[in-house]
Amino acid sequence: MAGIPLYFVDLQDDLDDFGFEDYGPDCDSMRITAFLDIPGQDNLTPLARLEKYAFSDNIFNRQIIARGLLDVFRDFSSNEEDFLTVMEIVVRLSEDAEPTVRTELMEQIPPIAIFLQESRPKFPTAFFEYLMPIVVRYLTDVNNQVRKAGQEALLILLEQDLISQSDIENKVCPILLDLSAPDSDDEYKVEAVNIICKMASMLSRTTVEHMLLPRFCELCSDGKLFQVRKICAANFGDICNAVGQEATERLLIPKFFELCSDSVWGMRKACAECFMAVSYTTSPEVRRSKLSPLFISLISDTCRWVRQAAFQSLGPFISTFANPSSAGLYIREDGTLSIRPSTQDMNSSITLTSSSTNAMLSSSQQPMEIKPEPATEEASAEVNTKLSVENINEESSNCCTSPGEDVSQLSQGDEVAADVTEVAKDNGFPGTNSELQSPEDLFNTFLYWRPPLPDISQDLELLQFKTEKHKDSCSGPCNNCVASSEIRKVLESLQEHMDDPDVQAQVQVLSAALRAAQFDSVGDYETKKMEESSGKLQNKTISDETAVSDATCKQVEEDSVSSLPSQDHVSDQSTTSTLKSTDSEEQHGGTTVPLKSEQENNPPFEDDKSKLQDIIPQPLLDQYLSMTDPARAQTVDTEIAKHCAYSLPGVALTLGRQNWHCLKDTYETLASDVQWKVRRTLAFSIHELAVILGDQLTAADLVPIFNGFLKDLDEVRIGVLKHLYDFLKLLHADKRREYLYQLQEFVVTDNSRNWRFRYELAEQLILILELYNPNEVYDYLRHIALTLCSDKVSEVRWISFKLVVAILQKFYANNANALGLNFINELVVRFRHCSKWVGRQAFAFICQAVVEEECMPVEQFVEHLLPSLLSLASDPVPNVRVLLAKALRQTLLEKAYFKSVGNPHLEAAEETILALQSDRDQDVSFFATLKLKQANMDNTTLEKQT
């Protein structure tokens, strides 16, 4: 054995002799270190041979030994002395100068530790004395790949709970704190921060709070490396969850504010992405008073990518305000929503019965005091994960505020210290008390970090003074004429400042005042002339804003891309300074000119009163409703409407059915969106929304949209179809009956090759049978089932045969024997006497399924189906006779009815089996002879081979 060649160096043929010819990454049947057991010319024991090759001069020998350490421990773990010798070899091998050897060794540490824990009673001693020091030492290795392998091994060991608490506190945490120290090497610091954030969720709360949290807070303010702050921002939610509410609010929330105002837009974007996780850990008071204004600042950020991430997180963030108990719902253990009526819901339902419109209006005008409980906050996050968590990045809804109200200048800053019952007052609606606002609420340097804008209040005062002056000297139409002319002068003076969003907001207010003056004018000719002038001015405003938006968006994208090679998007403050999405633009949903018809039909503030609620801060809801505005798709994200649709069930659950009026218009806008992906998203979640809203609101508001989805593209219809049963069962019987005729429309698809659509239809019909009586099933669903049984795709046919059996079971379970007999006769005519062998084979399968499910009395079966089934023994096609043999041998003859002595039908069945056993086709005779248990085993084998 002394002449064993070095691996992959000299003689490959010699290696083949030792069993390495089949060795490869996918070879699981051979031990890597099998050569240690082969007797050779060196006369060494396997252990000595292991030591020889573990310290060979050839690198590949040492790599093979390191890669096969798990097999080595399996071979030598039975003997304590040999086990300790192997451990010492491992320790010496861990000091190998070759990085690839150390990497191979570290990759084997986790499986070795798991094996030792399962097989050795003294695992803690062996692991802590020999293997744990290697893992800790490799965290500071000079080679990057070795350190990476050590970090991955550490996380696996922590996840498997293989490291003791003392080792975590005395060995792991100290080395990570040293690596993340301010004077540490940059590369080591970044890696240490990453590993600290990842392991926080695996450690105890006490360990994280006392040992790692202080350092994490320091790293959040690291001014040297933006990569460190970015890692902290990306994992901020995990750290908050690890330390709990008290430490989060006391230490982490201030750091979160710093990161949200970081000069590098990547930090702010990362904060927006983890906002829901941070909010989930805080109290309702902090969530409402601190996090909500902070989120508004992110959603109004100058950087498009930050706004995009914020809008994506808006729905999940709103869902953290949810209190399912107040909404009359609770979450089951499987994560599904169920209805739990409360006294409040019962009262509201009575009110809805008398006058649903008045009830919605009164609920919006009279906010209720909601006291969320900590227990319900956990449920809210689960609801958001279940209902909202697949798309949150789209925009658009025609939810403009009335131009007569200057909500844009009040709502965002007012929410800092707002109480839940003061939402209506803080948004500047008529009759509110503006004296409650403090100076801090009116202006916040954090929310407005840009340079101050020009003050045009003097122009407005001058305008007001001139208007009052002319009011004294003029009368009637003259007052309106003078006021209109003065407003037009101010508007013309503001045109040169149209690149400023705040000026644009002022133009909106003045335009509304101009129109109001026009409406009061007596002269029709003068009114028409002023409307034309106002229209031209508004068109110019729109064109100017569009030009500015296009130019700034292009500049942001070009500058952000050009900054990538330097410092990973270090800062886009300078490159995006021209893109100013201010509060007024955000509050007005990104639109600048409201529709004239809305002004004429709706009094000022009436539309916004219908959007009032007291569950979440009103600015958050306003921003969410604005996601359906087409302007958002241009300035934020082209798919923002899809994200709005995805998170809508979670937002609806948060607001509760009593506040559905706030979301109704937005839902209808999304349902008619031109993008089929948006409608598809709603179609997949409409059944969940129906549970949230209840039967009355579902029938009034969701059923029309549901009907529209039924006639939509297949990509949208499949969303409705997958949950068709879940939606129909929530409707009243009379409403459900209306869909009986429409169900057959699902059989027709845009693409005939889309067989999975028809397969899903058959599966849903099996569930839907319980919703209708036997007569309705016979008149409507029977035709669909028979059509699907003749489908070109075999998968659709097989599931349809189960549907046929379920229909038979429905008839006989409800004592509709006459309908069952008619259906049986139709099956015999359509399938038993079918000219195609596929139909006759289907008849044999249906009969077998009928017997297995026992869906009809056996006396009825032997009288109406058995004779036709046995007649298939003379069928010319072997495939039909094979299925007949399976049905008789594996199902029919195993039933107790046919095993009873003296059964008149047993003799006919046995004669048919004997005839099939002597069939000229080998497969037919095989299955006719096969016993049940053996047949099941053979069928499993055949399926695997197929």
Rosetta blueprint (number, residue, H / E / L):
1 M L
2 A L
3 G L
4 I L
5 P L
6 L L
7 Y L
8 F L
9 V L
10 D L
11 L L
12 Q H
13 D H
14 D H
15 L H
16 D H
17 D H
18 F L
19 G L
20 F L
21 E L
22 D L
23 Y L
24 G L
25 P L
26 D L
27 C L
28 D L
29 S L
30 M L
31 R L
32 I L
33 T L
34 A H
35 F H
36 L H
37 D H
38 I L
39 P L
40 G L
41 Q L
42 D L
43 N L
44 L L
45 T L
46 P H
47 L H
48 A H
49 R H
50 L H
51 E H
52 K H
53 Y H
54 A H
55 F L
56 S L
57 D L
58 N L
59 I H
60 F H
61 N H
62 R H
63 Q H
64 I H
65 I H
66 A H
67 R H
68 G L
69 L H
70 L H
71 D H
72 V H
73 F H
74 R H
75 D H
76 F H
77 S L
78 S L
79 N L
80 E H
81 E H
82 D H
83 F H
84 L H
85 T H
86 V H
87 M H
88 E H
89 I H
90 V H
91 V H
92 R H
93 L H
94 S L
95 E L
96 D L
97 A L
98 E L
99 P H
100 T H
101 V H
102 R H
103 T H
104 E H
105 L H
106 M H
107 E H
108 Q H
109 I H
110 P H
111 P H
112 I H
113 A H
114 I H
115 F H
116 L H
117 Q H
118 E H
119 S H
120 R L
121 P L
122 K L
123 F H
124 P H
125 T H
126 A H
127 F H
128 F H
129 E H
130 Y H
131 L H
132 M H
133 P H
134 I H
135 V H
136 V H
137 R H
138 Y H
139 L L
140 T L
141 D L
142 V L
143 N L
144 N H
145 Q H
146 V H
147 R H
148 K H
149 A H
150 G H
151 Q H
152 E H
153 A H
154 L H
155 L H
156 I H
157 L H
158 L H
159 E H
160 Q L
161 D L
162 L L
163 I L
164 S L
165 Q H
166 S H
167 D H
168 I H
169 E H
170 N H
171 K H
172 V H
173 C H
174 P H
175 I H
176 L H
177 L H
178 D H
179 L H
180 S L
181 A L
182 P L
183 D L
184 S L
185 D L
186 D H
187 E H
188 Y H
189 K H
190 V H
191 E H
192 A H
193 V H
194 N H
195 I H
196 I H
197 C H
198 K H
199 M H
200 A H
201 S H
202 M H
203 L L
204 S L
205 R H
206 T H
207 T H
208 V H
209 E H
210 H H
211 M H
212 L H
213 L H
214 P H
215 R H
216 F H
217 C H
218 E H
219 L H
220 C H
221 S L
222 D L
223 G L
224 K L
225 L L
226 F H
227 Q H
228 V H
229 R H
230 K H
231 I H
232 C H
233 A H
234 A H
235 N L
236 F H
237 G H
238 D H
239 I H
240 C H
241 N H
242 A H
243 V H
244 G L
245 Q H
246 E H
247 A H
248 T H
249 E H
250 R H
251 L H
252 L H
253 I H
254 P H
255 K H
256 F H
257 F H
258 E H
259 L H
260 C H
261 S L
262 D L
263 S L
264 V L
265 W H
266 G H
267 M H
268 R H
269 K H
270 A H
271 C H
272 A H
273 E H
274 C L
275 F H
276 M H
277 A H
278 V H
279 S H
280 Y H
281 T L
282 T L
283 S L
284 P H
285 E H
286 V H
287 R H
288 R H
289 S H
290 K H
291 L H
292 S H
293 P H
294 L H
295 F H
296 I H
297 S H
298 L H
299 I H
300 S L
301 D L
302 T L
303 C L
304 R H
305 W H
306 V H
307 R H
308 Q H
309 A H
310 A H
311 F H
312 Q H
313 S H
314 L H
315 G H
316 P H
317 F H
318 I H
319 S H
320 T L
321 F L
322 A L
323 N L
324 P L
325 S L
326 S L
327 A L
328 G L
329 L E
330 Y E
331 I E
332 R L
333 E L
334 D L
335 G L
336 T L
337 L E
338 S E
339 I E
340 R L
341 P L
342 S L
343 T H
344 Q H
345 D H
346 M H
347 N H
348 S H
349 S H
350 I H
351 T H
352 L H
353 T H
354 S H
355 S H
356 S H
357 T H
358 N H
359 A H
360 M H
361 L H
362 S H
363 S H
364 S H
365 Q H
366 Q L
367 P L
368 M L
369 E L
370 I L
371 K L
372 P L
373 E L
374 P H
375 A H
376 T H
377 E H
378 E H
379 A H
380 S H
381 A H
382 E H
383 V H
384 N H
385 T H
386 K H
387 L H
388 S H
389 V L
390 E L
391 N L
392 I L
393 N L
394 E E
395 E L
396 S L
397 S L
398 N L
399 C L
400 C L
401 T L
402 S L
403 P L
404 G L
405 E L
406 D L
407 V H
408 S H
409 Q H
410 L L
411 S H
412 Q H
413 G H
414 D H
415 E L
416 V L
417 A L
418 A L
419 D L
420 V H
421 T H
422 E H
423 V H
424 A H
425 K H
426 D H
427 N L
428 G L
429 F L
430 P L
431 G L
432 T L
433 N L
434 S H
435 E H
436 L H
437 Q L
438 S L
439 P H
440 E H
441 D H
442 L H
443 F L
444 N L
445 T L
446 F L
447 L L
448 Y L
449 W L
450 R L
451 P L
452 P L
453 L L
454 P L
455 D L
456 I L
457 S H
458 Q H
459 D H
460 L H
461 E H
462 L H
463 L H
464 Q H
465 F H
466 K H
467 T H
468 E H
469 K H
470 H H
471 K H
472 D H
473 S H
474 C L
475 S L
476 G L
477 P H
478 C H
479 N H
480 N H
481 C H
482 V H
483 A H
484 S H
485 S H
486 E H
487 I H
488 R H
489 K H
490 V H
491 L H
492 E H
493 S H
494 L H
495 Q H
496 E H
497 H H
498 M L
499 D L
500 D L
501 P H
502 D H
503 V H
504 Q H
505 A H
506 Q H
507 V H
508 Q H
509 V H
510 L H
511 S H
512 A H
513 A H
514 L H
515 R H
516 A H
517 A H
518 Q H
519 F H
520 D H
521 S L
522 V L
523 G L
524 D H
525 Y H
526 E H
527 T H
528 K H
529 K H
530 M H
531 E H
532 E H
533 S H
534 S H
535 G H
536 K H
537 L H
538 Q H
539 N H
540 K H
541 T H
542 I H
543 S H
544 D H
545 E H
546 T H
547 A H
548 V H
549 S H
550 D H
551 A H
552 T H
553 C H
554 K H
555 Q H
556 V H
557 E H
558 E H
559 D H
560 S H
561 V H
562 S H
563 S L
564 L H
565 P H
566 S H
567 Q H
568 D L
569 H L
570 V L
571 S L
572 D L
573 Q L
574 S L
575 T L
576 T L
577 S L
578 T L
579 L L
580 K L
581 S L
582 T L
583 D H
584 S H
585 E H
586 E H
587 Q H
588 H L
589 G L
590 G L
591 T L
592 T L
593 V L
594 P L
595 L L
596 K H
597 S H
598 E H
599 Q H
600 E H
601 N H
602 N L
603 P L
604 P L
605 F L
606 E H
607 D H
608 D H
609 K H
610 S L
611 K L
612 L L
613 Q L
614 D L
615 I L
616 I L
617 P L
618 Q H
619 P H
620 L H
621 L H
622 D H
623 Q H
624 Y H
625 L H
626 S H
627 M H
628 T H
629 D L
630 P H
631 A H
632 R H
633 A H
634 Q H
635 T H
636 V L
637 D L
638 T L
639 E L
640 I H
641 A H
642 K H
643 H H
644 C H
645 A H
646 Y H
647 S H
648 L H
649 P H
650 G H
651 V H
652 A H
653 L H
654 T H
655 L H
656 G L
657 R H
658 Q H
659 N H
660 W L
661 H H
662 C H
663 L H
664 K H
665 D H
666 T H
667 Y H
668 E H
669 T H
670 L H
671 A H
672 S L
673 D L
674 V L
675 Q L
676 W H
677 K H
678 V H
679 R H
680 R H
681 T H
682 L H
683 A H
684 F H
685 S H
686 I H
687 H H
688 E H
689 L H
690 A H
691 V H
692 I H
693 L H
694 G H
695 D H
696 Q H
697 L H
698 T H
699 A H
700 A H
701 D H
702 L H
703 V H
704 P H
705 I H
706 F H
707 N H
708 G H
709 F H
710 L H
711 K L
712 D L
713 L L
714 D H
715 E H
716 V H
717 R H
718 I H
719 G H
720 V H
721 L H
722 K H
723 H L
724 L H
725 Y H
726 D H
727 F H
728 L H
729 K L
730 L L
731 L L
732 H L
733 A H
734 D H
735 K H
736 R H
737 R H
738 E L
739 Y L
740 L L
741 Y L
742 Q H
743 L H
744 Q H
745 E H
746 F H
747 V H
748 V L
749 T L
750 D L
751 N L
752 S L
753 R L
754 N L
755 W H
756 R H
757 F H
758 R H
759 Y H
760 E H
761 L H
762 A H
763 E H
764 Q H
765 L H
766 I H
767 L H
768 I H
769 L H
770 E H
771 L H
772 Y L
773 N L
774 P H
775 N H
776 E H
777 V H
778 Y H
779 D H
780 Y H
781 L H
782 R H
783 H H
784 I H
785 A H
786 L H
787 T H
788 L H
789 C H
790 S L
791 D L
792 K L
793 V L
794 S H
795 E H
796 V H
797 R H
798 W H
799 I H
800 S H
801 F H
802 K H
803 L H
804 V H
805 V H
806 A H
807 I H
808 L H
809 Q H
810 K H
811 F H
812 Y H
813 A H
814 N L
815 N L
816 A L
817 N H
818 A H
819 L H
820 G H
821 L H
822 N H
823 F H
824 I H
825 N H
826 E H
827 L H
828 V H
829 V H
830 R H
831 F H
832 R H
833 H L
834 C L
835 S L
836 K L
837 W H
838 V H
839 G H
840 R H
841 Q H
842 A H
843 F H
844 A H
845 F H
846 I H
847 C H
848 Q H
849 A H
850 V H
851 V H
852 E H
853 E H
854 E L
855 C L
856 M L
857 P L
858 V H
859 E H
860 Q H
861 F H
862 V H
863 E H
864 H H
865 L L
866 L H
867 P H
868 S H
869 L H
870 L H
871 S H
872 L H
873 A H
874 S H
875 D L
876 P L
877 V L
878 P H
879 N H
880 V H
881 R H
882 V H
883 L H
884 L H
885 A H
886 K H
887 A H
888 L H
889 R H
890 Q H
891 T H
892 L H
893 L H
894 E H
895 K L
896 A H
897 Y H
898 F H
899 K H
900 S L
901 V L
902 G L
903 N L
904 P H
905 H H
906 L H
907 E H
908 A H
909 A H
910 E H
911 E H
912 T H
913 I H
914 L H
915 A H
916 L H
917 Q H
918 S L
919 D L
920 R L
921 D L
922 Q H
923 D H
924 V H
925 S H
926 F H
927 F H
928 A H
929 T H
930 L L
931 K L
932 L H
933 K H
934 Q H
935 A H
936 N H
937 M H
938 D H
939 N H
940 T H
941 T H
942 L H
943 E H
944 K H
945 Q H
946 T L
